[in-house]
Amino acid sequence: MKKVLIVCGNGLGSSFIVEMNVKKILAEINKEAEVAHTDLTSAKSETADLILSAKDIAEHLSSHSAKVVGLSNLLDNNKIKEIRGDRRTHRFTYPGWRRHQ
């Protein structure tokens, strides 16, 4: 099962809200994933397939092995819905995605 990690500065408010939204979106499209939220410092040692965060936080996760998507607005569920997981390759795609390096 894929793991999606939602990251914000303190791992409290916004990441928790986004976690709930991602779980709701996954249920709507009949997809399963382990979804959790955390703070930036802890995220660096966590394992995940996909990390969602604000763009400014994503810059600090450039060395992470997960695909990192930095969003302009964490509460924009339409942007979150654009992220797709490929069951065959176990990779995520996101329109216009570019890995932070």
C-alpha distances in whole Angstrom, upper triangle without the diagonal:
4,7,10,13,16,19,23,26,26,23,24,26,24,21,20,22,19,16,18,19,15,14,17,16,13,14,17,16,13,10,7,6,7,10,13,17,19,22,23,24,21,19,20,19,15,12,10,9,12,15,17,20,24,26,28,25,23,26,25,22,23,23,19,17,14,15,18,19,22,23,27,26,23,24,25,22,23,22,19,18,19,16,14,11,12,10,12,12,9,12,13,16,19,22,25,22,24,22,24,26
4,7,10,13,16,20,23,23,20,22,23,21,18,18,20,17,14,16,17,13,13,16,15,12,14,17,15,14,10,8,5,6,9,11,14,16,19,20,21,19,16,17,17,13,10,7,6,8,11,13,17,21,22,24,21,19,22,22,19,20,19,16,14,11,12,14,15,18,20,23,23,20,22,22,19,20,19,16,16,17,13,12,9,10,10,12,11,8,9,10,13,16,19,21,19,20,18,20,23
4,6,10,13,16,19,20,16,19,20,18,15,15,17,14,12,14,15,12,12,15,15,12,15,18,16,16,12,9,6,5,6,8,11,13,16,16,18,15,12,14,14,10,8,5,5,7,9,11,14,18,20,22,19,17,20,19,16,18,17,14,12,10,11,12,14,17,18,22,21,18,20,20,18,20,18,15,16,17,13,13,11,13,13,16,14,11,11,11,14,16,20,21,18,20,18,19,21
4,7,10,13,17,17,14,16,17,15,12,13,14,11,9,12,12,9,10,13,13,11,14,16,16,15,12,10,7,6,5,7,8,11,14,14,16,14,11,14,14,11,9,6,6,5,6,7,11,14,16,18,16,14,17,17,14,16,17,13,13,9,10,10,11,13,14,18,17,14,16,17,15,17,15,12,13,14,11,12,11,14,14,17,16,12,12,10,13,14,17,19,16,17,16,17,20
4,6,10,13,14,11,13,14,13,9,10,12,10,8,12,13,10,11,15,15,14,17,19,19,19,16,14,10,8,6,5,6,7,10,11,13,11,8,11,12,9,8,6,8,6,5,6,9,12,15,16,13,12,15,14,12,14,15,12,12,9,10,9,11,12,13,17,16,13,15,17,16,18,16,13,15,16,13,15,14,17,18,21,19,15,15,13,15,16,19,20,17,18,16,16,19
4,7,10,11,8,10,11,9,5,8,9,7,6,10,11,9,11,14,14,14,17,19,19,20,17,16,12,11,8,6,4,6,8,9,12,11,9,12,14,11,12,10,11,9,6,5,6,9,12,14,11,11,14,14,12,15,16,13,15,12,12,10,10,10,11,14,13,10,12,14,13,16,14,11,14,16,13,16,16,19,21,23,22,18,17,15,16,16,19,19,17,18,16,16,19
4,7,8,6,9,10,9,6,9,11,9,9,13,14,13,15,17,17,18,21,22,23,23,21,19,16,14,11,9,6,5,5,6,9,9,7,10,12,11,12,11,13,11,7,6,5,8,11,11,8,8,12,11,10,13,15,12,15,12,13,10,10,10,11,13,13,10,13,15,16,18,16,14,17,18,16,18,19,22,24,26,24,21,19,17,19,17,20,20,17,18,16,15,18
4,6,5,8,8,7,5,9,11,10,11,14,15,15,17,19,19,20,23,24,25,26,24,22,19,18,14,12,8,7,5,6,10,10,9,12,15,14,16,15,17,14,10,9,6,7,10,10,7,9,12,11,11,15,17,15,18,16,16,13,12,11,11,13,12,10,12,15,16,19,17,15,19,20,18,21,22,26,27,30,28,24,23,20,21,20,22,22,19,20,18,16,19
4,6,8,9,9,9,12,14,13,14,17,18,18,20,23,23,24,27,28,29,30,27,26,23,21,17,14,11,8,5,5,8,10,10,12,15,15,18,17,20,17,13,12,9,9,12,10,7,10,12,10,12,15,17,16,19,18,18,15,15,13,14,15,14,13,15,18,20,23,20,19,23,24,22,25,26,29,31,33,31,28,26,23,24,23,25,24,22,22,20,18,20
4,6,8,9,8,10,13,14,14,17,18,19,20,22,24,24,26,28,29,30,28,26,23,20,17,14,10,7,5,7,9,10,11,13,15,15,18,18,21,19,15,14,12,12,15,13,11,14,16,14,15,18,19,18,21,20,21,18,18,16,17,18,17,14,17,20,21,24,22,21,24,26,24,27,27,30,32,34,32,29,27,25,27,25,28,27,25,25,23,21,23
4,7,8,6,7,10,11,11,13,15,15,17,19,20,21,23,25,26,27,24,22,19,17,13,10,6,4,4,7,9,9,9,13,14,13,16,16,18,16,13,12,11,12,15,14,11,14,16,15,14,18,19,17,20,18,19,16,17,15,16,17,16,13,15,18,19,22,21,18,22,23,21,24,24,28,29,31,30,26,25,23,24,23,26,26,24,24,22,21,23
4,6,6,6,9,10,11,12,14,16,17,18,20,21,23,25,26,27,25,23,20,18,14,11,8,7,7,11,13,12,13,16,18,16,19,18,21,19,16,14,13,14,17,17,14,17,19,18,18,22,23,21,23,21,22,19,19,18,17,18,16,13,14,18,19,22,21,19,22,24,23,25,26,29,30,33,32,28,27,25,27,25,28,28,26,27,25,24,26
4,6,5,6,9,10,11,13,14,16,17,19,20,22,23,25,26,25,23,21,19,15,13,10,10,10,13,16,15,16,19,21,19,21,20,22,20,16,14,12,13,17,16,15,17,20,19,19,23,25,23,25,22,22,20,19,17,16,17,14,11,12,15,16,20,19,18,21,23,22,25,26,29,31,34,33,29,28,25,26,24,27,27,25,26,25,24,27
4,5,5,6,9,10,11,12,14,15,16,18,20,21,23,24,23,22,19,18,14,12,9,10,10,12,16,16,15,18,20,18,20,19,20,17,14,11,9,10,13,14,12,14,17,17,17,21,23,21,23,20,20,17,15,14,12,13,10,8,8,12,13,16,16,14,17,19,19,22,23,27,28,31,30,27,25,22,23,21,23,23,22,23,22,21,24
4,5,5,6,9,10,10,12,14,15,16,18,20,21,22,20,19,16,14,11,9,5,7,8,10,14,13,12,15,17,15,17,15,17,14,11,9,8,10,13,14,11,13,16,16,15,19,20,18,20,17,17,14,14,13,12,14,12,8,10,13,13,17,15,13,16,18,17,19,20,24,25,28,27,24,22,20,21,19,22,22,20,22,20,20,23
4,5,5,6,9,10,11,13,14,15,17,19,20,21,19,18,16,14,10,8,6,8,10,13,16,15,14,18,19,16,18,16,18,16,14,12,11,13,17,18,15,17,20,19,19,22,23,21,22,19,20,17,17,16,15,17,14,11,11,14,14,18,17,15,17,20,19,21,21,25,26,29,28,25,24,21,23,22,24,25,23,25,24,23,26
4,5,5,6,9,10,11,12,14,16,17,19,20,19,18,17,15,12,11,9,12,13,16,19,18,17,20,22,19,21,19,20,17,15,12,12,13,17,18,16,18,21,21,20,23,25,23,24,21,21,18,17,16,14,15,12,9,8,11,11,15,15,13,15,18,17,20,21,25,26,29,29,25,24,21,22,21,23,24,23,25,24,24,27
4,5,5,6,9,10,10,12,14,15,16,18,16,16,14,14,10,10,8,11,13,15,18,17,15,19,20,18,18,16,17,14,12,9,9,11,14,16,14,15,19,19,18,21,23,20,21,18,17,15,13,13,11,13,10,7,7,9,9,12,12,9,12,15,14,16,18,21,23,26,25,22,21,18,19,17,19,21,19,21,21,21,24
4,5,5,6,9,10,11,12,14,16,16,15,13,11,10,6,6,6,10,13,15,18,16,14,18,19,16,16,14,15,13,11,9,11,13,17,18,16,16,20,20,18,21,22,19,20,17,17,15,14,15,14,16,14,10,10,13,11,14,14,11,13,16,14,16,17,20,21,25,24,20,20,17,19,18,21,22,20,22,21,22,25
4,6,5,6,9,10,11,12,15,15,14,14,13,12,9,9,10,13,16,18,21,19,18,22,22,19,20,17,18,16,15,13,14,16,20,21,19,20,23,23,22,25,26,23,24,20,20,19,17,18,16,18,15,12,11,13,11,14,15,12,13,17,16,17,18,22,22,26,26,22,22,19,21,20,22,24,23,25,25,25,28
4,5,5,6,9,10,11,13,14,13,14,13,13,10,11,12,15,17,19,23,21,19,23,24,21,21,18,18,15,14,12,13,15,18,20,19,19,23,23,22,24,26,23,24,20,19,18,16,16,14,16,13,10,8,10,7,11,12,9,10,13,13,15,17,20,21,25,25,22,21,18,19,17,19,22,20,23,23,24,27
4,5,5,6,9,10,11,12,11,10,10,10,8,10,11,14,17,18,21,20,17,21,22,18,18,15,14,12,12,10,12,15,17,20,18,17,21,22,20,22,24,21,21,17,16,15,14,15,13,16,14,11,10,11,8,11,11,7,8,11,10,12,13,17,18,21,21,18,17,14,15,15,17,20,18,21,21,22,25
4,5,5,6,9,10,10,9,9,8,9,7,9,11,15,18,20,23,21,19,22,23,19,18,16,15,14,14,13,15,18,21,23,21,21,24,25,22,25,26,23,22,19,18,18,17,18,17,20,17,14,13,14,11,14,14,11,11,14,13,14,14,18,18,21,22,18,18,16,18,18,20,23,21,24,24,25,28
4,5,5,6,9,10,10,11,11,12,11,13,15,18,21,23,26,24,22,26,26,23,22,19,19,17,17,15,17,19,22,25,23,23,27,27,25,27,29,26,26,22,21,20,19,20,18,20,17,15,13,13,10,12,14,11,10,14,14,15,16,19,19,23,24,21,21,18,19,19,21,24,23,26,26,27,30
4,5,5,6,9,9,10,11,13,11,14,16,19,22,23,26,25,22,25,26,23,22,18,17,15,16,14,16,18,21,24,22,21,25,26,24,26,28,25,24,20,19,19,17,18,16,18,16,14,12,12,8,10,11,8,7,11,11,11,13,16,17,21,21,18,18,15,16,15,17,20,20,23,23,25,28
4,5,5,6,5,6,8,10,10,13,15,19,22,23,26,24,22,24,25,21,20,16,15,14,15,14,17,20,22,25,23,22,26,26,24,26,27,24,23,19,18,18,17,19,18,21,19,16,15,15,11,13,13,10,9,12,11,10,11,14,14,18,18,16,16,14,15,15,18,21,20,23,23,25,28
4,6,5,6,7,10,12,12,15,18,21,24,26,29,27,24,27,28,24,23,19,18,17,19,18,21,23,25,28,26,25,29,30,27,29,30,27,26,22,22,22,21,22,21,24,21,19,17,17,13,15,16,13,12,15,14,14,14,16,16,20,21,18,19,17,19,19,21,25,24,27,27,29,32
4,6,8,10,13,15,15,18,20,24,27,28,31,29,27,30,30,27,25,22,20,19,20,19,21,23,26,29,27,26,30,31,29,30,32,29,28,24,23,23,21,23,21,23,21,19,17,16,12,13,15,13,10,13,14,13,14,17,17,21,22,20,20,18,18,18,20,24,23,26,27,29,33
4,6,9,12,15,15,18,21,24,27,28,31,29,26,29,30,26,24,21,19,17,19,18,21,23,25,29,27,26,29,30,28,29,30,27,26,22,21,21,20,22,21,23,21,19,18,17,13,13,14,12,9,12,12,10,11,13,14,17,19,17,17,15,16,16,18,21,21,24,25,28,31
4,7,10,13,14,18,21,24,28,29,31,29,26,29,29,25,23,20,18,18,20,20,23,25,27,31,29,27,31,32,29,30,31,28,26,23,22,23,22,24,23,26,24,22,21,20,16,16,18,15,12,15,14,12,12,14,13,16,18,16,17,16,17,18,21,24,23,26,27,29,32
4,7,10,12,15,18,22,25,26,28,26,23,26,26,22,20,16,15,14,17,17,20,23,25,28,26,24,28,28,25,27,27,24,22,19,18,19,19,21,21,24,23,20,20,19,16,16,17,13,11,13,12,10,9,11,10,14,15,13,14,13,15,16,19,22,21,24,24,26,29
4,7,9,13,16,19,23,24,26,24,21,23,23,19,17,14,13,13,16,16,20,23,25,28,25,24,27,27,24,26,26,22,21,18,17,19,19,22,22,25,23,20,20,20,17,18,18,15,14,16,13,12,10,12,11,14,15,12,14,13,16,17,21,24,22,24,24,26,28
4,6,10,13,16,19,21,23,20,17,20,19,16,13,11,10,10,12,13,17,20,22,25,22,21,24,24,21,22,23,19,18,14,15,16,16,19,19,23,22,19,19,19,17,18,18,14,14,16,13,12,10,12,11,15,15,11,13,12,15,16,20,22,20,22,21,23,26
4,7,10,13,17,18,20,17,15,18,17,13,11,9,10,10,12,13,16,20,22,24,21,20,23,23,20,22,22,18,17,14,15,16,17,19,20,23,22,18,19,20,18,20,19,15,16,18,15,15,13,15,15,18,17,14,15,14,17,19,22,24,22,23,22,23,25
4,7,10,14,16,18,15,13,16,16,12,12,9,10,10,10,10,13,17,19,21,18,17,21,20,18,20,21,17,17,14,14,14,15,17,17,20,19,15,16,17,15,18,17,13,14,17,14,14,14,17,17,20,19,16,16,14,17,17,21,23,20,22,21,21,24
4,7,11,13,15,12,10,14,14,10,11,10,12,11,10,10,12,15,18,19,16,16,20,19,16,19,20,16,17,14,15,15,15,16,17,20,18,15,16,18,17,20,18,15,17,19,16,17,17,20,20,23,22,18,18,17,19,19,23,24,21,23,21,21,24
4,7,10,12,10,9,12,13,11,12,11,13,12,9,9,10,13,16,17,13,14,17,16,15,18,19,16,17,14,15,14,14,15,15,18,16,13,14,17,16,19,18,15,18,20,17,19,19,22,23,26,24,21,20,18,20,20,23,24,21,22,20,20,22
4,7,8,6,6,10,11,9,12,12,14,13,10,11,10,13,16,15,12,13,16,14,13,16,17,14,16,15,16,14,15,15,16,18,18,14,16,19,19,22,20,18,21,22,20,22,21,24,25,28,26,23,22,20,22,22,25,25,22,22,20,19,21
4,6,6,6,9,11,10,13,14,17,15,12,12,10,12,14,13,10,12,14,12,11,15,16,14,17,16,17,14,15,15,16,18,17,14,17,20,21,23,21,19,23,24,21,24,24,27,28,30,28,25,23,22,24,23,25,25,22,22,20,18,20
4,6,5,7,10,10,13,13,16,14,11,11,9,11,12,11,7,9,11,8,8,12,13,11,15,14,15,12,14,13,15,17,17,15,18,20,21,24,21,19,23,23,21,23,23,26,28,30,27,24,23,21,23,22,24,24,20,20,17,15,17
4,6,6,8,10,13,14,17,16,13,15,13,15,16,14,10,12,13,9,10,13,13,12,15,15,17,15,17,16,19,20,21,19,22,24,25,27,25,23,26,27,24,26,26,29,30,32,29,26,24,23,25,25,27,27,23,22,19,17,18
4,5,6,7,10,12,15,15,12,14,13,16,17,16,13,14,15,12,11,14,14,12,14,14,16,15,17,17,19,22,22,19,22,24,25,27,25,22,25,26,23,25,24,27,28,30,27,24,23,22,24,24,27,27,24,23,20,18,20
4,5,5,8,9,12,11,9,11,11,13,15,14,11,11,13,10,8,12,11,9,11,10,13,11,14,14,17,19,19,17,20,22,22,24,22,19,22,23,20,21,21,23,24,26,24,20,19,18,21,21,24,23,20,19,17,15,17
4,6,8,10,13,13,11,13,13,15,16,15,11,11,12,9,7,10,8,7,9,10,13,12,15,15,18,21,22,19,23,24,25,27,24,22,25,25,22,23,22,24,25,27,24,21,20,19,21,22,25,24,20,19,16,14,15
4,7,10,13,14,12,15,16,18,19,19,15,15,16,13,10,13,11,8,10,11,14,14,17,18,21,24,25,22,25,27,27,29,26,24,26,27,23,24,23,25,25,27,24,21,20,20,23,24,27,27,23,22,18,17,18
4,7,10,11,10,13,14,17,19,19,15,14,16,14,11,14,12,9,10,10,13,13,16,17,20,23,23,20,23,25,24,26,24,21,23,24,21,21,20,22,22,24,21,18,18,18,21,22,25,25,22,21,18,17,18
4,7,9,10,13,15,19,20,20,17,15,17,16,12,14,12,9,8,7,11,12,15,17,20,23,24,21,23,25,24,25,23,20,22,22,19,19,17,19,19,20,18,15,15,15,18,20,23,24,20,20,17,17,18
4,6,7,10,13,17,18,19,16,14,17,15,12,14,13,9,8,6,8,10,12,15,17,21,21,18,21,22,20,22,20,17,18,19,15,15,13,15,16,17,15,12,12,12,15,16,20,21,17,17,15,16,17
4,7,10,13,17,18,20,17,14,17,17,13,14,13,10,8,5,6,9,11,14,17,20,21,18,21,21,19,20,18,15,16,16,12,12,10,12,12,14,12,8,8,8,11,13,17,18,15,15,13,15,17
4,7,10,13,14,16,14,11,14,15,11,12,13,10,9,5,5,6,8,11,13,17,17,15,17,17,16,17,14,12,14,13,10,10,9,12,14,16,14,10,9,7,10,11,14,15,12,13,11,13,15
4,7,10,11,13,10,8,12,12,9,11,12,9,10,6,6,5,6,8,10,14,15,12,15,16,15,17,14,11,14,14,11,13,13,16,17,20,17,14,12,10,12,12,15,16,12,13,11,12,14
4,7,9,11,9,8,12,12,10,12,15,12,13,10,9,6,5,6,7,11,11,8,11,12,12,14,11,9,12,12,10,13,14,17,19,22,20,17,14,12,12,11,14,15,12,13,12,12,16
4,6,8,6,6,9,10,9,12,15,13,15,12,11,8,6,5,6,9,9,7,10,12,13,15,12,11,14,15,13,16,17,21,23,25,23,20,18,15,15,14,16,16,13,14,13,12,15
4,6,5,6,9,10,11,13,16,15,18,15,14,10,8,5,5,6,7,6,10,11,13,15,12,12,16,16,15,18,20,23,26,28,26,23,21,18,17,15,16,16,14,14,14,12,16
4,5,5,7,9,10,11,15,15,17,15,13,10,8,4,5,6,9,9,13,13,16,16,13,13,17,16,15,19,21,24,26,28,26,24,20,18,17,14,15,14,12,12,12,10,13
4,6,6,7,10,11,15,15,18,17,15,12,11,7,9,9,11,11,15,16,19,20,17,17,21,20,19,22,24,27,29,31,28,26,23,21,20,18,19,17,15,14,14,11,13
4,5,6,7,10,12,12,15,14,14,10,10,7,9,11,12,11,15,16,18,20,17,16,20,20,18,21,22,25,27,29,27,24,22,19,20,18,19,18,16,15,13,11,13
4,5,5,7,10,10,13,11,10,6,7,5,8,11,13,12,16,16,18,19,16,15,18,18,16,18,19,22,25,26,23,21,18,16,16,15,16,15,12,11,10,7,10
4,5,6,9,10,13,13,12,9,10,8,11,12,15,15,19,19,21,22,19,18,22,21,19,21,22,25,27,29,25,23,20,19,19,17,18,16,14,12,10,6,8
4,6,8,9,13,13,13,10,12,10,14,15,17,16,20,21,23,24,21,20,24,23,21,23,23,26,28,29,26,24,21,20,21,19,21,19,16,15,12,9,10
4,6,5,9,9,10,7,10,10,13,16,18,16,20,21,22,23,20,18,22,21,18,20,20,23,25,26,23,20,18,17,18,17,20,18,15,13,10,8,9
4,6,8,9,9,8,10,11,14,17,19,18,22,22,23,24,21,20,23,21,19,20,20,22,24,25,22,20,17,16,17,17,19,17,13,11,8,5,5
4,7,9,10,10,13,14,18,20,22,21,25,25,26,27,23,22,25,24,21,22,21,23,25,25,22,20,18,17,19,19,21,20,16,14,10,8,7
4,5,8,8,12,13,17,20,21,20,23,24,24,25,22,20,23,22,18,19,18,20,22,22,19,17,15,15,17,17,20,19,16,14,10,9,10
4,7,9,12,15,18,22,23,21,24,25,24,25,22,20,22,21,18,18,16,17,19,19,16,14,12,13,15,17,20,19,15,14,10,11,11
4,6,9,12,15,19,20,18,21,21,21,22,19,16,18,17,14,14,13,15,16,17,14,12,10,10,12,13,17,17,13,13,10,11,12
4,7,10,13,16,18,16,19,19,19,19,16,14,16,14,11,12,11,13,15,16,13,11,8,7,9,10,13,13,9,9,7,9,11
4,6,10,13,15,13,17,17,17,17,14,13,15,14,11,13,13,16,18,20,17,15,12,10,11,10,13,12,9,9,7,7,10
4,6,10,11,10,14,13,14,14,10,10,12,11,9,12,13,16,19,21,18,16,13,10,10,8,10,10,7,8,8,8,12
4,7,9,9,12,12,14,14,11,11,14,13,12,15,17,20,22,24,22,20,17,14,13,11,12,11,9,9,9,9,12
4,5,6,9,8,11,11,8,8,12,11,11,15,17,20,23,26,24,21,18,15,14,11,12,11,10,12,13,12,16
4,7,9,8,12,12,9,11,14,14,14,18,21,24,27,29,27,25,22,19,17,14,14,13,13,14,15,14,18
4,5,6,9,10,9,10,13,13,14,18,21,24,27,29,28,26,23,19,18,15,15,15,15,17,18,17,21
4,6,8,10,9,8,12,13,13,17,19,22,25,28,26,23,21,18,17,15,16,16,15,17,18,17,21
4,6,9,9,9,11,13,14,17,20,24,26,29,28,25,23,20,19,16,17,18,18,20,21,21,25
4,5,6,7,9,10,12,15,18,22,24,27,26,24,22,18,17,14,15,16,16,19,20,20,24
4,5,5,6,9,10,13,16,20,22,25,24,22,20,17,16,13,14,16,16,20,21,22,25
4,5,5,7,9,12,16,19,21,24,24,22,20,16,15,12,12,14,15,18,20,22,25
4,5,5,7,11,14,17,20,23,22,20,17,14,12,9,9,11,12,15,17,18,22
4,5,6,9,12,15,18,21,20,18,15,12,11,9,11,13,12,15,16,18,21
4,5,7,11,14,16,19,19,17,15,12,11,9,11,14,14,17,19,20,24
4,6,10,13,16,18,18,16,14,10,8,6,7,10,11,14,16,18,22
4,7,10,13,16,15,13,10,7,6,5,8,10,9,13,14,16,20
4,7,9,12,12,10,8,5,5,7,9,13,11,15,15,18,21
4,6,9,9,7,6,4,6,9,12,15,13,16,16,19,22
4,5,6,5,5,6,8,11,14,16,15,17,17,21,23
4,6,5,8,9,11,15,17,20,19,21,20,23,26
4,6,8,11,13,16,19,21,19,21,21,24,26
4,5,9,11,14,17,19,17,18,17,21,22
4,7,10,13,17,19,16,18,16,20,21
4,7,10,13,15,12,14,13,16,18
4,7,10,12,10,12,12,15,17
4,7,9,7,10,11,14,17
4,6,5,9,11,13,17
4,5,9,12,15,18
4,6,10,12,15
4,7,9,12
4,6,9
4,6
4
